[in-house]
Amino acid sequence: MQGLIRTAFILLILFCFLNNSALGQIKQITQELHILSLAPDSVSKVNSLNRLGTLYRSRNADSCFYYGMQAKRLATHLGYGKGKIDADHLIAFALFKKGLYAESLELLSNVLSQYQKLDDTEKIVQVYLDMAEVGNKGILDRTEITSLLRKAIKTGTALEKDSIMAEVYLSYLNRGPKLSEDSIAYYINKCTEIAVRYDNESVLAHVRLWQADLLFSNGQKEKAWSLVQQSLADAQRTGNTILEIGCLMTFYNYEDDVHKKLDYLYQQYETAQKSGDKYLEIYLLNLALSVGNALRDKDEIIKAYEELKKAMEADWENSRQFISDYVQFNGIQADNKLLSAENSRRTLWLVVISFAALIIILAIYLTMLRRNRKAKEQVEALNHAANMQIIAMEEAKHLAVKEEQQRLGQDLHDGLSSSLAGINHQLEVLSMDTGDASMKHRLDQLKSEITRAYETARSKSHEWFGAAREQGEQSFEQRIKLLTDSALPDSRYRKEIHIDDTSLSHVNADTRIALLRIIQEAITNIIKHAKATMVEILVYEEMERLFMIVKDDGKGLARHMRLNQPSAMGLQSIQRRAQLLNGELDIRSDEGGTEIIVTIPVKR
């Protein structure tokens, strides 16, 4: 029973699968619609209508029928026999898709005889395949279907371009007589060889399911399971609903757990709903109903029955509407033309409005982008001015502290220290002049205290002098570290900062601010262009010249880079600041990094 279900399902999906449109089909439809809009009532327009109907075979039966009827009407008017036969072929296919199997088979028989008169081999083979599909709906028995497929194989051997034969062999595997594993392998190889030659992905994907079926039959369940899972993933990724259903049916066929089998059926049903194939939906729901009956699960039976009832009602309504359209087609041509013209006008207005909206949105976006850029520039300028003011205020504060400490140190040295030295001298004179031993002892003690006070005052005055000088140097180094810490995070950069303690002792506040700006500009260039991981800053004095070096291990400057180029504005700024300090700029760069050296004279 399970084998019959599997075979029946494969027979069911093959036709849908083989007609599954390729990824480029939408583009082909668009091109044909453009050709059709320009073509006058002529043979070329009939051919364009038939090509459109062929492209819609697997996409939409209503559209296939519509273009087939249009082509037949025009071909009859022009007396174009070949075009009329092609149109009848499309109409017969649309009747099949709508469930009118007897009518479809009768029309296909007429079409076959016409193609045989024209000796159109490829069309004859295609009609044999279509007749086999229609006959599989209970119109013909297995022997008659096998006979049609053998005729297709025999006829197709005369084809020079034999791409359709991959579908013929695949149909023979599904529709033909029961075959041995060797015969199955033979026809699989034939399909694969032709499909690979013509890059027919749909046939190759279906062949993989047959290969998985052979693996299941040979007991290689894990390998087969993996192959089907891969095909299922590909189907879901590409949106190939028919292949997805085929994979899920393979899981259903070889799953032992009845409840899981039921889950697979409902997954197939949900996928079939996306494809819009009502016949496939009804088939799957009937299977689900039979599984529910086997489980004797009342809820599952009711669920399957309700879904089946809705699907059959929808299918009946669809078929009724199609038959009504088929009967009334010739009477509504004028209405269709008016509707088409109205739709064209609406589409044109929609395109115009959409284009205008796009222009407005683009203008708003560009305006906002421009405003954001201006705002960003203003914020950067404001930050720059604020940083300069902060640096200037810090320098002024430290300079004031330095001057105050120096003044206090000078006052302590010149005032208190001198007074204590004078008192000490007078005490020494008194001690030498007195003869009273007790008084002399007291004067010596007082002299010792005065000496200690003098040493303390003298030491403190020297300490304040030195601290005032070092504080300016330390504050400069702290600002450099603050600047690098904010711009160069430790997670991305390794930093080395070395400031000679005595190098800045003779440098004024304006020079220090200029040096900070040079360092800031150099760091900005490193962030924007260098792609470095290490930054080194060195400040030292040598031969009455102050050296400031900023070095990185980035990709280096381009060989053609020059300071007068617009892209070298950062380097131009550094050079300009160095010149204002009567200094020089030297840039050394290679693939290992860049080194910026600024030297300025130091006045003592």
C-alpha positions as CSV (number, residue, x, y, z in Angstrom):
1,M,0.0,0.0,0.0
2,Q,2.8,2.4,0.9
3,G,4.6,1.7,-2.4
4,L,1.4,2.5,-4.3
5,I,0.9,5.8,-2.4
6,R,4.5,6.7,-3.1
7,T,4.2,5.9,-6.8
8,A,0.9,7.7,-7.1
9,F,2.2,10.8,-5.5
10,I,5.3,10.9,-7.7
11,L,3.0,10.5,-10.7
12,L,1.0,13.4,-9.4
13,I,3.8,15.9,-8.8
14,L,6.0,15.0,-11.8
15,F,3.9,17.1,-14.2
16,C,3.8,20.0,-11.9
17,F,7.5,19.7,-11.2
18,L,8.6,19.4,-14.7
19,N,6.6,22.5,-15.6
20,N,8.0,24.4,-12.6
21,S,9.3,27.7,-14.0
22,A,12.9,28.6,-13.9
23,L,14.2,31.7,-12.2
24,G,14.5,33.5,-15.5
25,Q,10.8,32.9,-16.5
26,I,9.5,36.2,-15.1
27,K,12.0,38.0,-17.2
28,Q,10.9,36.1,-20.2
29,I,7.3,36.9,-19.5
30,T,8.1,40.6,-19.2
31,Q,10.0,40.5,-22.5
32,E,7.1,38.8,-24.3
33,L,4.6,41.3,-22.9
34,H,6.8,44.1,-24.3
35,I,6.9,42.4,-27.7
36,L,3.2,41.8,-27.6
37,S,2.4,45.5,-26.9
38,L,4.3,46.5,-30.0
39,A,3.2,43.8,-32.4
40,P,0.3,44.5,-34.8
41,D,-2.4,41.8,-35.6
42,S,-0.1,39.5,-37.4
43,V,1.5,36.0,-37.3
44,S,4.2,37.4,-35.0
45,K,1.6,38.5,-32.5
46,V,0.0,35.0,-32.6
47,N,3.4,33.5,-31.9
48,S,4.0,36.0,-29.1
49,L,0.6,35.1,-27.5
50,N,1.4,31.4,-27.7
51,R,4.8,31.9,-26.2
52,L,3.2,33.8,-23.3
53,G,0.6,31.0,-22.8
54,T,3.5,28.5,-22.7
55,L,5.3,30.5,-20.1
56,Y,2.2,30.5,-18.0
57,R,1.6,26.7,-18.2
58,S,3.0,26.0,-14.8
59,R,2.3,29.4,-13.3
60,N,-1.4,30.2,-13.9
61,A,-3.9,28.1,-15.8
62,D,-6.2,31.1,-16.2
63,S,-3.5,33.2,-17.9
64,C,-2.5,30.1,-20.0
65,F,-6.1,29.8,-21.1
66,Y,-6.5,33.5,-21.8
67,Y,-3.5,33.8,-24.1
68,G,-4.4,30.5,-25.8
69,M,-7.9,31.8,-26.6
70,Q,-6.5,35.2,-27.8
71,A,-4.0,33.4,-30.0
72,K,-6.7,31.1,-31.4
73,R,-9.1,34.0,-32.2
74,L,-6.4,36.0,-34.0
75,A,-4.9,32.9,-35.8
76,T,-8.4,31.9,-37.0
77,H,-8.9,35.5,-38.3
78,L,-5.5,35.4,-40.1
79,G,-5.9,31.8,-41.4
80,Y,-2.6,30.9,-39.6
81,G,-3.0,27.1,-39.1
82,K,0.2,26.5,-37.0
83,G,-0.7,29.3,-34.6
84,K,-4.2,27.8,-34.2
85,I,-2.8,24.4,-33.4
86,D,-0.4,25.8,-30.8
87,A,-3.2,27.7,-29.2
88,D,-5.4,24.6,-29.0
89,H,-2.5,22.9,-27.3
90,L,-2.5,25.6,-24.6
91,I,-6.2,25.5,-24.2
92,A,-6.1,21.7,-23.8
93,F,-3.5,22.1,-21.0
94,A,-5.6,24.7,-19.3
95,L,-8.7,22.4,-19.4
96,F,-6.6,19.7,-17.8
97,K,-5.4,22.0,-15.0
98,K,-9.0,22.9,-14.3
99,G,-10.1,19.3,-14.1
100,L,-11.9,18.9,-17.4
101,Y,-9.9,15.8,-18.3
102,A,-12.1,14.3,-21.0
103,E,-12.3,17.5,-22.9
104,S,-8.6,18.1,-22.5
105,L,-7.7,14.6,-23.8
106,E,-10.1,14.9,-26.8
107,L,-8.5,18.3,-27.8
108,L,-5.0,16.9,-27.3
109,S,-5.8,14.0,-29.7
110,N,-6.8,16.5,-32.3
111,V,-3.7,18.6,-31.7
112,L,-1.5,15.4,-32.0
113,S,-2.9,14.6,-35.5
114,Q,-2.3,18.2,-36.6
115,Y,1.3,18.2,-35.4
116,Q,1.9,14.8,-37.1
117,K,0.8,16.3,-40.4
118,L,3.3,19.2,-39.8
119,D,6.0,16.7,-38.8
120,D,6.8,18.8,-35.7
121,T,8.7,16.2,-33.7
122,E,9.3,18.1,-30.5
123,K,5.6,19.2,-30.3
124,I,4.6,15.6,-30.9
125,V,6.7,14.4,-28.0
126,Q,5.3,17.1,-25.8
127,V,1.7,16.2,-26.6
128,Y,2.4,12.5,-25.8
129,L,3.7,13.7,-22.4
130,D,0.6,15.8,-21.8
131,M,-1.7,13.0,-22.9
132,A,0.0,10.7,-20.4
133,E,-0.5,13.2,-17.6
134,V,-4.2,13.7,-18.5
135,G,-4.7,9.9,-18.8
136,N,-3.2,9.4,-15.4
137,K,-6.2,11.2,-13.9
138,G,-8.3,8.0,-14.5
139,I,-9.0,8.5,-18.1
140,L,-6.6,5.8,-19.4
141,D,-5.2,2.7,-17.8
142,R,-1.5,2.0,-17.1
143,T,-1.0,0.0,-20.3
144,E,-2.3,2.9,-22.5
145,I,-0.2,5.4,-20.6
146,T,2.9,3.2,-21.1
147,S,2.2,3.0,-24.8
148,L,2.0,6.8,-25.1
149,L,5.3,7.2,-23.3
150,R,7.0,4.6,-25.5
151,K,5.8,6.4,-28.6
152,A,7.3,9.6,-27.1
153,I,10.7,7.8,-26.6
154,K,10.7,6.4,-30.1
155,T,9.7,9.7,-31.6
156,G,12.2,11.7,-29.6
157,T,15.2,9.7,-30.8
158,A,15.0,11.7,-34.0
159,L,15.4,15.0,-32.2
160,E,18.7,16.9,-32.7
161,K,18.0,19.1,-29.6
162,D,16.9,16.4,-27.2
163,S,16.4,18.5,-24.0
164,I,12.8,17.3,-23.7
165,M,13.9,13.7,-23.5
166,A,15.0,14.1,-19.9
167,E,11.4,14.7,-19.1
168,V,10.3,11.8,-21.2
169,Y,12.6,9.3,-19.5
170,L,11.6,10.7,-16.1
171,S,7.9,10.2,-17.0
172,Y,8.6,6.7,-18.1
173,L,10.2,6.0,-14.7
174,N,7.0,7.2,-13.0
175,R,4.3,6.3,-15.5
176,G,5.7,3.3,-17.3
177,P,5.8,-0.4,-16.3
178,K,7.4,-1.7,-13.1
179,L,11.1,-1.7,-13.7
180,S,14.1,-3.5,-12.1
181,E,16.7,-1.6,-10.2
182,D,19.1,-1.8,-13.2
183,S,16.5,-0.4,-15.5
184,I,15.7,2.4,-13.0
185,A,19.4,3.2,-12.7
186,Y,19.7,3.2,-16.6
187,Y,16.9,5.8,-17.0
188,I,18.2,7.9,-14.1
189,N,21.6,8.1,-15.8
190,K,19.9,9.0,-19.1
191,C,17.9,11.8,-17.4
192,T,21.0,13.0,-15.6
193,E,23.1,13.1,-18.7
194,I,20.6,15.1,-20.7
195,A,19.7,17.4,-17.8
196,V,23.4,18.2,-17.1
197,R,24.0,18.9,-20.7
198,Y,21.1,21.4,-20.9
199,D,21.5,22.7,-17.3
200,N,17.9,21.5,-16.4
201,E,17.9,22.0,-12.6
202,S,14.3,20.9,-12.1
203,V,14.9,17.5,-13.7
204,L,18.2,17.0,-11.7
205,A,16.4,17.8,-8.5
206,H,13.7,15.2,-9.2
207,V,16.4,12.7,-10.1
208,R,17.9,13.2,-6.6
209,L,14.6,12.0,-5.1
210,W,14.7,8.9,-7.3
211,Q,18.2,8.3,-6.1
212,A,17.1,8.6,-2.5
213,D,14.3,6.2,-3.2
214,L,16.8,3.6,-4.5
215,L,18.9,4.1,-1.4
216,F,15.9,3.5,0.8
217,S,15.2,0.3,-1.2
218,N,18.7,-0.9,-0.6
219,G,18.5,-0.3,3.2
220,Q,20.8,2.8,3.1
221,K,18.2,4.9,5.1
222,E,20.6,7.4,6.7
223,K,22.3,8.2,3.4
224,A,18.9,8.6,1.7
225,W,17.5,10.6,4.6
226,S,20.5,13.0,4.3
227,L,20.0,13.4,0.5
228,V,16.3,14.2,0.9
229,Q,17.0,16.7,3.7
230,Q,19.5,18.4,1.5
231,S,16.9,18.6,-1.3
232,L,14.3,19.9,1.1
233,A,16.6,22.7,2.3
234,D,17.3,23.6,-1.3
235,A,13.6,23.7,-2.1
236,Q,12.8,25.9,0.9
237,R,15.7,28.2,0.0
238,T,14.6,28.7,-3.6
239,G,10.9,28.6,-3.0
240,N,10.3,25.5,-5.1
241,T,7.0,24.3,-3.6
242,I,6.7,21.2,-5.8
243,L,10.1,19.9,-4.9
244,E,9.5,20.7,-1.2
245,I,6.3,18.6,-1.3
246,G,8.1,15.8,-3.1
247,C,10.8,15.7,-0.3
248,L,8.1,15.7,2.4
249,M,6.3,12.9,0.7
250,T,9.5,10.9,0.6
251,F,9.8,11.4,4.4
252,Y,6.1,10.3,4.6
253,N,6.7,7.1,2.6
254,Y,9.6,5.9,4.7
255,E,8.5,7.1,8.2
256,D,7.3,4.3,10.5
257,D,5.7,6.5,13.1
258,V,2.1,7.1,12.0
259,H,1.7,10.4,13.9
260,K,4.9,11.7,12.2
261,K,3.5,10.6,8.8
262,L,0.4,12.6,9.5
263,D,2.6,15.6,10.4
264,Y,4.4,15.3,7.1
265,L,1.1,15.2,5.2
266,Y,-0.1,18.4,6.8
267,Q,3.3,20.1,6.1
268,Q,2.7,19.1,2.4
269,Y,-0.8,20.4,2.6
270,E,0.4,23.8,3.8
271,T,3.0,24.0,1.1
272,A,0.4,22.9,-1.6
273,Q,-1.8,25.8,-0.4
274,K,1.0,28.2,-1.4
275,S,1.2,26.7,-4.9
276,G,-2.6,27.0,-5.4
277,D,-2.9,23.4,-6.8
278,K,-6.3,22.4,-5.5
279,Y,-6.1,18.9,-6.9
280,L,-2.9,18.4,-5.0
281,E,-4.5,19.8,-1.8
282,I,-7.5,17.4,-2.1
283,Y,-5.2,14.4,-2.8
284,L,-3.1,15.1,0.4
285,L,-6.2,15.7,2.5
286,N,-7.6,12.4,1.4
287,L,-4.4,10.7,2.5
288,A,-4.6,12.5,5.8
289,L,-8.2,11.3,6.2
290,S,-7.2,7.7,5.6
291,V,-4.3,8.0,8.1
292,G,-6.7,9.5,10.6
293,N,-9.1,6.6,10.1
294,A,-6.2,4.1,10.5
295,L,-5.4,5.8,13.8
296,R,-9.1,5.9,14.8
297,D,-8.4,9.4,16.0
298,K,-11.7,11.2,16.0
299,D,-10.2,14.7,16.2
300,E,-7.8,14.0,13.3
301,I,-10.7,12.6,11.2
302,I,-12.8,15.7,11.8
303,K,-9.9,18.0,11.1
304,A,-9.0,16.3,7.8
305,Y,-12.7,16.1,6.8
306,E,-13.3,19.8,7.4
307,E,-10.2,20.9,5.5
308,L,-11.1,18.5,2.7
309,K,-14.6,19.9,2.5
310,K,-13.3,23.5,2.2
311,A,-10.7,22.5,-0.5
312,M,-13.3,20.7,-2.6
313,E,-15.7,23.6,-2.3
314,A,-13.0,26.0,-3.4
315,D,-12.0,23.7,-6.2
316,W,-15.6,23.4,-7.4
317,E,-16.1,27.2,-7.3
318,N,-12.9,27.6,-9.2
319,S,-13.9,25.1,-11.9
320,R,-17.4,26.6,-12.1
321,Q,-16.0,30.0,-12.7
322,F,-13.5,28.7,-15.3
323,I,-16.3,26.9,-17.2
324,S,-18.4,30.1,-17.1
325,D,-15.5,32.1,-18.4
326,Y,-14.9,29.5,-21.1
327,V,-18.5,29.7,-22.3
328,Q,-18.7,33.5,-22.2
329,F,-15.2,34.2,-23.4
330,N,-16.2,35.4,-26.9
331,G,-18.9,37.7,-25.4
332,I,-16.6,39.7,-23.1
333,Q,-13.8,40.6,-25.5
334,A,-14.8,44.3,-25.6
335,D,-15.0,44.4,-21.8
336,N,-11.6,42.9,-21.5
337,K,-10.2,45.5,-23.8
338,L,-11.8,48.3,-21.8
339,L,-10.6,46.8,-18.6
340,S,-7.1,46.4,-20.0
341,A,-7.1,50.0,-21.1
342,E,-8.3,51.2,-17.7
343,N,-5.7,49.1,-16.0
344,S,-3.0,50.5,-18.3
345,R,-4.1,54.0,-17.3
346,R,-4.1,53.2,-13.7
347,T,-0.7,51.5,-14.0
348,L,0.6,54.6,-15.8
349,W,-0.7,56.9,-13.0
350,L,0.7,54.6,-10.4
351,V,4.1,54.7,-12.0
352,V,4.0,58.5,-12.3
353,I,2.9,58.9,-8.7
354,S,5.5,56.4,-7.5
355,F,8.3,58.1,-9.5
356,A,7.2,61.5,-8.1
357,A,7.2,60.1,-4.5
358,L,10.6,58.6,-5.1
359,I,12.0,62.0,-6.3
360,I,10.4,63.7,-3.2
361,I,11.9,61.1,-0.8
362,L,15.3,61.4,-2.5
363,A,15.2,65.2,-2.2
364,I,14.2,64.9,1.5
365,Y,17.0,62.4,2.1
366,L,19.6,64.6,0.3
367,T,18.4,67.6,2.3
368,M,18.6,65.7,5.6
369,L,22.0,64.4,4.6
370,R,23.3,67.9,3.8
371,R,21.9,69.2,7.1
372,N,23.5,66.4,9.0
373,R,26.8,67.1,7.3
374,K,26.6,70.8,8.2
375,A,25.5,70.0,11.8
376,K,28.4,67.5,12.1
377,E,30.9,70.2,10.8
378,Q,29.4,72.7,13.2
379,V,29.7,70.3,16.1
380,E,33.3,69.4,15.2
381,A,34.1,73.1,14.9
382,L,32.5,73.8,18.3
383,N,34.4,70.9,19.9
384,H,37.6,72.1,18.4
385,A,37.0,75.6,19.8
386,A,36.0,74.2,23.2
387,N,39.1,72.0,23.3
388,M,41.3,75.0,22.4
389,Q,39.6,77.1,25.1
390,I,40.0,74.3,27.7
391,I,43.6,73.8,26.8
392,A,44.3,77.5,27.0
393,M,42.5,77.8,30.4
394,E,44.4,74.8,31.7
395,E,47.7,76.3,30.6
396,A,46.8,79.7,32.1
397,K,45.8,78.0,35.4
398,H,49.0,76.0,35.6
399,L,51.0,79.1,34.6
400,A,49.4,81.1,37.4
401,V,50.0,78.3,39.9
402,K,53.6,78.1,38.6
403,E,54.2,81.8,39.0
404,E,52.6,81.9,42.4
405,Q,54.7,79.0,43.6
406,Q,57.8,80.7,42.2
407,R,56.8,84.0,43.9
408,L,56.2,82.3,47.2
409,G,59.5,80.4,46.9
410,Q,61.3,83.6,46.1
411,D,59.7,85.5,49.0
412,L,60.5,82.6,51.3
413,H,64.1,82.5,50.2
414,D,64.7,86.2,50.0
415,G,62.6,87.3,53.1
416,L,62.2,84.7,55.8
417,S,65.4,82.8,55.0
418,S,67.5,86.0,55.0
419,S,65.9,87.1,58.3
420,L,66.5,83.8,60.0
421,A,70.1,83.9,58.7
422,G,70.6,87.3,60.3
423,I,69.0,86.3,63.6
424,N,71.3,83.3,63.7
425,H,74.3,85.4,63.1
426,Q,73.3,87.8,66.0
427,L,72.7,84.9,68.3
428,E,76.2,83.6,67.5
429,V,77.7,87.0,68.3
430,L,75.8,87.2,71.6
431,S,76.9,83.7,72.5
432,M,80.5,84.6,71.9
433,D,80.2,87.9,73.9
434,T,78.5,86.5,77.0
435,G,80.3,84.9,79.9
436,D,77.3,83.4,81.6
437,A,77.4,79.7,80.9
438,S,73.7,79.3,81.5
439,M,72.9,82.1,79.1
440,K,75.3,80.8,76.5
441,H,73.7,77.4,76.7
442,R,70.3,78.9,76.1
443,L,71.6,81.0,73.2
444,D,73.1,77.9,71.6
445,Q,69.7,76.1,71.9
446,L,68.0,79.1,70.3
447,K,70.6,79.1,67.6
448,S,70.0,75.5,66.8
449,E,66.2,76.1,66.5
450,I,66.8,79.1,64.2
451,T,69.2,77.0,62.1
452,R,66.6,74.3,61.7
453,A,64.0,76.8,60.7
454,Y,66.4,78.4,58.2
455,E,67.1,75.0,56.6
456,T,63.4,74.2,56.4
457,A,62.5,77.6,54.8
458,R,65.4,77.2,52.4
459,S,64.5,73.7,51.5
460,K,60.8,74.6,51.0
461,S,61.7,77.6,48.7
462,H,63.8,75.3,46.5
463,E,61.1,72.6,46.5
464,W,58.4,75.1,45.3
465,F,60.7,76.4,42.6
466,G,61.3,72.9,41.2
467,A,57.7,71.8,41.5
468,A,56.5,74.9,39.6
469,R,58.9,73.9,36.7
470,E,58.0,70.2,36.7
471,Q,54.2,70.8,37.0
472,G,54.0,72.4,33.6
473,E,55.9,69.5,32.1
474,Q,53.7,67.0,33.8
475,S,50.5,68.8,32.8
476,F,51.6,68.7,29.2
477,E,52.2,64.9,29.3
478,Q,48.8,64.4,31.0
479,R,47.0,66.3,28.3
480,I,48.7,64.2,25.6
481,K,47.6,61.0,27.4
482,L,44.1,62.4,27.8
483,L,44.0,63.2,24.1
484,T,45.3,59.7,23.1
485,D,43.0,57.9,25.6
486,S,39.9,59.5,24.2
487,A,40.9,59.1,20.5
488,L,42.8,55.8,20.6
489,P,41.0,53.1,22.7
490,D,43.2,50.6,24.4
491,S,41.2,47.7,22.8
492,R,42.5,48.7,19.3
493,Y,45.8,50.5,19.8
494,R,49.0,50.0,21.7
495,K,50.4,53.4,22.8
496,E,53.8,54.5,24.0
497,I,54.3,58.1,25.2
498,H,57.7,59.4,26.4
499,I,58.1,63.1,27.4
500,D,61.6,64.3,28.6
501,D,61.2,66.0,32.0
502,T,63.4,68.9,31.1
503,S,62.5,69.3,27.4
504,L,59.6,71.7,28.1
505,S,61.1,73.8,30.8
506,H,61.8,76.7,28.4
507,V,58.6,76.4,26.2
508,N,55.8,78.9,26.7
509,A,52.0,78.1,26.8
510,D,51.4,79.1,23.2
511,T,54.0,76.7,21.9
512,R,52.6,73.8,24.0
513,I,49.1,74.5,22.6
514,A,50.5,74.4,19.1
515,L,52.3,71.1,19.8
516,L,49.1,69.6,21.2
517,R,47.3,70.6,18.0
518,I,50.0,69.0,15.9
519,I,49.7,65.8,17.9
520,Q,45.9,65.9,17.5
521,E,46.1,66.3,13.8
522,A,48.6,63.5,13.5
523,I,46.4,61.2,15.5
524,T,43.4,62.1,13.3
525,N,45.4,61.1,10.2
526,I,46.3,57.8,11.9
527,I,42.6,57.1,12.7
528,K,41.4,58.0,9.2
529,H,44.0,56.5,7.0
530,A,46.8,54.4,8.7
531,K,44.9,51.3,9.9
532,A,47.6,51.1,12.6
533,T,47.7,49.1,15.8
534,M,50.7,50.9,17.5
535,V,51.2,54.7,18.1
536,E,54.3,56.2,19.7
537,I,54.7,59.8,20.8
538,L,58.2,61.1,21.8
539,V,59.2,64.6,23.0
540,Y,62.8,65.5,23.9
541,E,65.4,68.3,23.6
542,E,68.7,68.0,21.8
543,M,71.2,70.7,20.9
544,E,68.8,73.6,21.8
545,R,66.0,72.1,19.6
546,L,62.8,70.5,20.7
547,F,62.0,67.3,18.8
548,M,58.4,65.9,18.7
549,I,57.9,62.6,16.9
550,V,54.6,60.8,16.2
551,K,55.1,57.3,14.8
552,D,52.6,54.5,13.8
553,D,52.9,51.0,12.3
554,G,50.1,51.5,9.6
555,K,50.1,51.1,5.9
556,G,52.1,54.2,5.2
557,L,51.4,57.2,2.9
558,A,50.8,56.7,-0.8
559,R,54.0,57.1,-2.8
560,H,52.5,59.8,-5.0
561,M,51.2,61.8,-2.0
562,R,52.3,65.4,-1.9
563,L,51.7,68.1,0.7
564,N,50.1,70.4,-1.9
565,Q,47.4,67.9,-2.7
566,P,43.8,68.5,-1.4
567,S,43.8,65.0,0.2
568,A,46.8,66.1,2.3
569,M,45.1,68.8,4.3
570,G,46.0,67.2,7.7
571,L,49.7,67.2,6.8
572,Q,49.4,70.8,5.5
573,S,48.0,71.8,8.8
574,I,50.9,70.2,10.7
575,Q,53.4,71.9,8.4
576,R,51.7,75.3,8.8
577,R,51.8,75.0,12.6
578,A,55.5,74.0,12.6
579,Q,56.4,77.0,10.4
580,L,54.6,79.3,12.8
581,L,56.9,78.0,15.5
582,N,59.9,78.6,13.2
583,G,60.2,74.8,13.1
584,E,60.6,72.2,10.4
585,L,58.5,69.1,9.4
586,D,60.0,65.9,8.2
587,I,57.8,62.9,7.1
588,R,59.2,59.4,6.7
589,S,56.8,56.7,5.4
590,D,57.0,53.2,4.0
591,E,54.9,50.0,4.1
592,G,55.9,49.6,7.7
593,G,54.3,52.8,8.9
594,T,54.7,56.6,9.0
595,E,56.9,58.8,11.2
596,I,56.2,62.6,11.6
597,I,59.1,64.6,13.0
598,V,58.6,68.3,14.1
599,T,61.6,70.2,15.3
600,I,61.5,73.8,16.8
601,P,64.2,76.0,18.3
602,V,64.2,76.4,22.0
603,K,65.1,79.9,23.5
604,R,66.8,79.8,26.9
